Amino acid sequence: MGQIFTVLVLAIIVGSLFTALYRLTHKKETSSTVVKALTVRISLSIALFVALLLSYQFGLIAPSGLR
């Protein structure tokens, strides 16, 4: 369940990045839409990082180590 959540959030983050790139290069809109898409990306990235840290802290995930 956690892996699906992580992959889904990563896909949304990448989608937000490409949305900002598309709006920046192809559409001649105001910069507010680009800033909004990048703000969503940064917010989701921080939320995912915090969620992973909390999952580790509460023992929901464990490091596998390098082999």
Helices and strands as residue ranges (DSSP letters): H 2-25, H 31-57
